[in-house]
Amino acid sequence: MAKGPLIEIRDLKKRYTVLHNRPYSFKDAMVRKLTRRTVERETFWALKGVSLTVQPGDTVGIIGPNGSGKSTMLGIIARILRPTEGTVEVRGRVSVLMEAGVGFHEDLTGIENIYLSGALLGLTRRQIAARVDSIVEFADLHGFADTPVRMLSSGMYVRLGFAVAVHLEPNILLVDEVLAVGDEEFHHKCRQRLREFCREGGAVVFVSHRMPEVKWLCQRTLWLENGLVHREGPTPEVVAAYVAAHQPDEPNWDIEEPPG
């Protein structure tokens, strides 16, 4: 695993431009040009100056209401989106679980997608082959590993996506709500694997609306509100303040793991 901070974000800002009254056909565009009607542009700042440092072994939660900038921030860390301003330094291999099976080719089988995902992360064919059995076992995909993934159930899709992400030697794992899908046995398995991953020196950045999972997994938490850091600190304190502000009727329960 890498030494030093795995993620360093300084004064991160992200601007989107929303187009109103945009033409949706050639005819519409010509009519607008003849009548001199212009497309209205609206600027929206999804992030307005966010800073964060993530060290090896860290588990960081990101919480906030819809539209607060959580998924935008993960997209920038994953290099899917570009920042408008600020600096983002990411050191090491990144695995992304932003939705079930993201990055899978639906016409390829589970095995073929494992090899494709590993190749995109820079692993050799031999390195991937050494992990295939572990991935299939973790995903409980016996009998379906050679099936095109478009034919898998949503539960199988999620299990395969998680298994691939955690078994292909990433340094950083970005998780966005994917654990909201699946049964409790699968959730327990995932949580245990995430903790093992962090003990081995990896880092997890976890976005979720499920406060019990954030409390169970994350050492510290960043609360985003309207693109700004509203509060950052130890997870129990930040989650308690967030629930009081946004989820006052939410039951205050914690995840109980089965013994053994």
DRENSEDO-749010 format. One record per residue: x, z, y of N, C-alpha, C, O in turn. Coordinates in steps of 0.02 Angstrom, whole numbers, plus 50000, padded with zeros to 5 digits. Layout:
! residues N
XZYXZYXZYXZY
...
***
This chain:
! residues 260
500425000049940500005000050000500445000050063501015002450062
500174997450116500544996750178500675003550210500305008350198
501215003950250501385010050287501175009150360501125003550385
501035014950394500805014550463500065013050466499745012050414
499785012750526499065011350533498885004650501499244999650510
498335004550465498084998250436497674994350486497654988250485
497334997950530496924994750582497054998250648497025004350653
497214994250700497284996850768496874992550815497014986650825
496364995450844495914991950890495964995250958495885001350964
496094991251010496154993951078495704990151126495774984051134
495244993751156494814991051209494474984551187494484979551224
494184984551128493884978651100493224976951135492794981251144
493164970651156492554968251187492354961551155492774957451139
491704960751146491454954551117490844952251156490344955951162
490874946151181490344943251221490024937451183490374933251154
489364937251184488994931551157488624928151214488424931351263
488524921651208488124917851255487484915551220487514911851171
486924917751246486274915951217485974910251259485924910851320
485784904851227485494899151261484734899451255484454899751200
484394899351313483664899151314483424892051331483764888451367
482854890251305482554883651318483014877951297483044872751330
483374879051242483834873951217483434868151186482944869451151
483624861851198483264856251168483374856051092483924857351068
482844854351056482894854250983482834847150955482804846350894
482834842150998482824835250974483114830751028483184832851086
483284824551009483554819751057483034818251111483194817651170
482404817551090481874816151138481804821751189481744820651249
481814827951163481764833751207482344833951257482254835551315
482944832351233483534832351277483464827151332483644828451390
483204821151315483124815951365482594817851417482694816651477
482044820751395481524822951441481804828151489481674827851549
482194832851463482484838051505482974835151556483004837351613
483354829951534483824826851580483464823151635483664823551694
482924819551618482544815851668482184820551717482134818951776
481954826151692481594830851735482054836051766481844840551803
482714835351750483234839851777483104847251760483244851751799
482844848151701482764854951677483404856951640483634853351596
483684862551658484314864851629484204870351578483694873851579
484684870951534484674876351484484904882851517485424883051549
484514888051509484694894551538485174898151491485074898351430
485704900851520486204904551481486184911951499486144913851558
486204916051447486204923251457486814926151421486934924651363
487194930251456487784933451427487594940351399487274944351432
487814941551338487674947851305488324950751278488684947351240
488484956851296489094960251272488904964751213488584969851221
489114962751153488974966651093489434972651088489224977951063
490044971951111490534977451114490824977651183490984972451212
490894983651211491074984251282491704988351294491804991151348
492144988851244492764992551252492844997951200492835003951216
492914995951137492945000551081493665000951056494004995851048
493895007051042494565008151015494515012150951494095016650945
494945010650903494925014050838495585013050802495865007550803
495845018350771496435017850728496255020350659495955025750652
496445016550608496295018350539496955018650500497325013650498
497095024350470497705025450432497575024350358497005024550336
498115023350318498015023050245497685029450220497855034950241
497195028650176496835034350149496235036450189495855040750167
496135033550248495565035350290494915032450263494905027050235
494375036250272493705033650261493325034750326493175040350345
493165029250360492865029550427492155026650424492055021050402
491675030550446490995028150450490855025450519491105027950569
490445020250523490205017550587489455017650584489145014350541
489145021450630488425022050631488165020150700488545019650748
487515019150704487205017450767486565013650755486465011050700
486125013350804485495009650796485625002150790486174999750804
485114998450769485174991150765485374988350834485104990350885
485844983550833486064980550896486594984350932486764982750989
486874989550900487384993550935488084990650930488534992850966
488194985650886488834982350881489214983750817489784981750810
488894987050769489224989050707489474983050667490064982550652
489024978450651489204972750610489674967950647490094964750616
489594967550713490064963450753490764966150746491244962350739
490834972750749491494975850743491804974450675492394972850670
491404975050622491654973450555491854966150549492354964450518
491444961750579491604954650576492264953050610492624948550588
492424956550664493064955450698493644958050657494164954750651
493564964050627494094966750584494214962150525494784961250503
493674959050499493734954450442493994947650461494084943350418
494104946450526494334940050553493814934550546493984928650546
493194936450539492644931650538492454929750610492274924050624
492494934650655492354933650726492984934850767493434938450745
493014931750825493574932650871493374937250928492824936650955
493814941850947493654946151004493674942251069494054937351075
493274944251118493304941251184493874944251224494234940651259
493954950851219494494954351253494734959951207494394961851159
495324962651223495604968051184496054965551129496124959551119
496354970251092496804968551037496564971550972496304977150971
496644967850918496464970050851497044968350805497194962450794
497364973450777497904972450729497674975050661497504980850654
497674970650612497474972350544498064970850498498294965150495
498304975850463498894975150420498694975850347498444981050326
498804970650309498644971050238498064966550219497754963250262
497914966550155497394962350127496714965650137496644971750126
496214961850159495554964450174495034961550126494994955550116
494644966050095494064963950056493434965850095493394971250125
492944961350094492344962350135491734962550090491624958150048
491334967750100490684968250067490154968950121489894974350132
489994963350154489514963550209488814961750185488334963150220
488764958750127488114957650095488264955850023488824954150005
487754956149982487864955149910488164948349896487884943149914
488754948349863489054942249841489284937549896489354931549885
489414940249956489634935950010490284932349989490744935549963
490304925850001490904922149983490874918949914491304914849897
490374920749874490314917649808490044910549814489644908949858
490284906249769490004899449764489474899749710489614901249652
488844898149729488274899449684488274895049622487954896749573
488614889349624488624884949566489174886649517489204883949462
489634891149537490164893349492489944899449453489504903149475
490254900449396490094906349354490404912649384490804912249431
490214918349356490514924549378491274924449371491624926449417
491514922249313492244921949301492574917349351493094919049380
492284911449362492584906649409492594909449480493074908249517
492084913249499492074916249565492594921849571492864922949625
492734925349517493264930349517493934926949533494314929349575
494064921449500494694917849512494714915049583495234915249616
494154912449607494134909649674494254915249726494644914249773
493934920949718494014926449765494734928949765495024930349817
495024929549705495714931849701496204926949733496674929049767
496084920549723496524915449754496484915749830496994914949864
495874916749857495804917249930496154923349958496354923350017
496234928549917496594934549939497344934049927497714938649944
497574928549898498284927449889498574929749823499184930049815
498144931449774498394933449709498544927349666498234922149673
499024928149620499184922849574498664922749517498304927549507
498654917249480498184916649424498314922149373497844924949344
498954923649361499114928949313498874935749337498614939649297
498954937249401498714943549428497954944249422497694949549406
497614938649435496884938849429496674939749357496224943749342
496994936049311496814936449241496884943649214496494945749171
497384947349240497494954149217496924958849239496874964449213
496504956649287495974960949313495274958749292494784962349305
495224952949261494564950249246494164954949202493584956249217
494464957449148494094961849102493844968149137493284970349125
494264971049181494074977049217493494975649265493044979749273
493504969749296492964967949343492304967049305491784969649326
492334963449249491724962349209491454968949183490854969949182
491904973349161491694979849135491374984049189490844987049179
491684984349248491414988349303490734985749325490274989649339
490664979149327490044976049349489504976049295488934974149307
489694978249234489224978149177488914971249170488304970549166
489354966249167489134959249167489224955949099489234949849094
489294959949047489394957248980488824952548961488234954248968
489014946648936488514941748917488294937148973487954932148962
488484938949036488274934849093488874932449135488774929049186
489474934149114490064932449155490174924949160490474922549208
489924921149111490004913849112489364910349135489274904349124
488934914049169488314911349197488414909749270488714913849306
488164904049296488204902749368487884908549406487354910949387
488204910849460487974916949493487284916049525486944921049538
487074909849539486414908949567485864910949517485294911849537
486044911549453485554913449402485564920949388485154923349348
486004924649420486044931849409485504935449449485264932949500
485304941249426484844945449464485204948249525485814948049529
484814950749573485114953449634485564959449617486094960349648
485374963449568485784969049548486454966849519486974969749535
486444961749476487064959149448487514956249503488124957149502
487204952849550487564949749606487944955149645488534954349662
487594960649660487894966149698488464969349658489004970549685
488334970649595488854973849553489474969649549490034972149553
489384963049540489964958549536490334958449602490954958649603
489964958049658490304957849723490714964049736491274963549760
490444969849720490814976149730491414976449684491964978149705
491324974649620491874975049572492444970449592493024972449588
492294964449615492804959749637493184962649697493794962449700
492804965449745493114967949807493604973549794494124973749826
493444978149748493864984049739494414983049687494874987149684
494374977849647494874976949594495414971849610495874970949571
495374968549668495864963349683496384965649734496634961749774
496554972149731497114975049768497064974249843497554972249874
496504975649874496494975549948496824981849975496894986849940
497034981450038497264987450074496684990550113496664996650124
496214986250134495654988450175495014985750144494974979950125
494514990150139493864988150113493344989250167493254994850191
493004983850186492474984250237491794983750201491664978950165
491374988750211490744989250175490174989850226490174994350268
489694985250222489134985150269488474985250231488224979950212
488204991150220487524992050192487434989650121486884990050094
487964987150089487854984150022487644989449972487314987849922
487834995749983487655001049935486925003049940486695007349902
486565000049986485845001449990485464997949934484874999249923
485814993449898485494989649844485764992249777486354994049772
485334992549727485544994749661485285001649644484985005049685
485405003649581485145010049558485645015649572486215014449592
485425021849560485845027649577486475027949533486995030249556
486425025849471487015025849428487565021249457488155022949457
487345015449481487825010849513488115013849576488715013249589
487685017149618487925020349679488455025549663488975025849696
488335029649612488815034849593489485031649573490015034049593
489455026349534490055022849511490445020049571491055020549574
490085017149620490405014449679490735019849721491295019049743
490385025349732490655030749773491295033549742491775034949777
491285034449676491885037049643492465032149649493035034249660
492325025749643492855020649648493125020349719493725019449729
492695021149769492925021149838493385027049852493885026349887
493225032849825493655038649834494335037649800494845039449828
494325034849740494955033249706495375028449747495985029249754
495045023449775495375018449816495735021649875496305019849890
495415026449908495715029749965496285034449944496785034949979
496205037749886496755042049862497375037949846497935040449849
497275031549829497835027049814498145024149877498615020149873
497885025949936498165023649999497785018150034498005015750086
497215016150006496805011150040496385014450094496355020550099
496065010350135495625012850188494945009550183494895003650167
494425013450196493745010950194493425011650262493455017050293
493125006250287492705006550347491995005050323491854999650297
491545009950333490895009850301490345010050353490275014950390
489955004650356489385004350402488745005550362488635002350311
488325010250385487715011650348487215015350392487405018850439
486575014450376486045018550404485875024450359485455028650376
486195024750301486055029950252486525035850265487095036050240
486295040650305486715046150326486995050450269487565052650275
486615051650215486915055550160487535052250131488015055750115
487545045550124488135042250097488705042450147489285043150127
488555041850211489085042450262489395049350259490005050050261
488985054550254489225061450251489635062550188490145066150190
489435059750132489775060850069490455057250067490945060050042
490475051250095491075047150087491585047850143492185047850131
491345048350206491785047250263492065053750292491705058650301
492715053650307493035059350338492845059950411492715065350437
492835054350444492645054250515492185048350528492155043550490
491845048750584491325043750598491325041850671491435046050715
491205035450682491145032550749490415030950761490115027150723
490135033650814489435032350832489425027350890489655028950945
489175021250876489125016150928488415016050957487925016850921
488385015051022487745014651057487815009551113488215010451159
487425004151109487454998851159488154996151169488364994751226
488524995451114489194992451118489744997151140490314994951149
489595003551149490085008451171490145014051120489685015251081
490725017351120490815023251077490455029151109490665031751160
489905031051079489525036751105489845043351084489855048251121
490115043451022490435049450997490875047750937490695043250898
491435051150930491875050250872492145057050852492315061150895
492195058250787492465064650764492305065850691492135061150655
492375072150669492215073850599491505071750582491035072750621
491425068850523490775065950504490195070850509489675068950536
490245076950483489655081450486489395082450558488795082650569
489855083150606489655084250675489325078050705488815078550738
489635072250694489375066050724488705064150693488235062250728
488655064750627488025063050593487465067750615486905065450626
487615074150621487095078950642486835077250711486235077550723
487285075350757487075073550824486675067050824486185066450860
486885062350783486535055850780485835056750751485355053950777
485775060550697485125061650666484655065050715484065063350719
484905070050753484495073550802484235068750855483685069550881
484655063650872484465059050926484025053250901483575051050937
484155050850840483825044750817483395045550755482945041550744
483515050650715483145051550653482915058850645483065061950594
482565061450694482395068650692481945070450633481935076350613
481585065650605481145067150549481475065850481481165066850429
482105063650483482465062250421482635068750385482895073350417
482495069450320482665075550284483425076550282483795071750273
483645082750289484365084350290484595085650219484705091450200
484685080250180484905081150111485575077750101485745073050137
485955080150053486605077350037486585074449967486165076149926
487065070049953487115066949887487395072049838487905075249852
487075072749782487325077049729487565072649672487175068849642
488205073149657488485069049603488385072649537488445078749534
488235069049483488165072149418488825075049394489355072349411
488825080349354489445083249331489825078549285489535074249252
490495079449285490905075649239491155069249267491505065549233
***
